Amino acid sequence: MPQLNPNPWFFMMLTTWVIFSLILQPKLLPLTSTNRPSNKTQTPNKTIPWPWPWT
């Protein structure tokens, strides 16, 4: 059965993981988020009731 022969696909899988682990991952990890979390406490917004004309 050809599915049990690891020769054709194992080298490609190994190469892909090496490229990801050694090249791409260190380049992606230092990227910072554009929205940094703030330390401010958020105050709840005060809502104004809607003046319904039929009440």
N, C-alpha and C positions, 0 to 999 in steps of 0.2 A: 504494500500500500504506500503510495507516495506521501501521505500525510505523516507517516512515522519516520520519514527520512529527514533529519534536521539539517542536512547539508545545505540545501538551497536557501533557507530563510534564516538560519541561526546567525550567520555572519552579518546579514543585514540588520537584524534586530540588535545584535551586540554593537554594531557600528552606530546605529541610531542612538542608543542609550549613552554611548561614550560621547558622542557629539553633544547631546543634550546636557549631560552631566558636567562636562568639562568646558564647553564653550558657551552654550546658550544660558544655562542656569546662572552662572556668575554675572552675566550681563543683565539679566532680568531682575535679580534680587536687589541690587542697589537702587532701582528706580523708586522714587518716592511718590506718594499719592498727592494729588493736587489739593485735596480737601483734608487737611489735617484736623484731627479732633481738637476741640477747644476745651479749656478747663473752666470756662464760665458756666455758671449755673443758669439754666434757662428759666425765665419767668413765664408763667402761663399767660396766654393772651386773654384779654378780657373781651368777652363777646357782648355785642349790643343786641338786644332783642329786636326782632323785626316788627315794625308796626303794621299789623294786618288790618286792612280797612273794614273787615266785617266783624271784628271782635269788639 
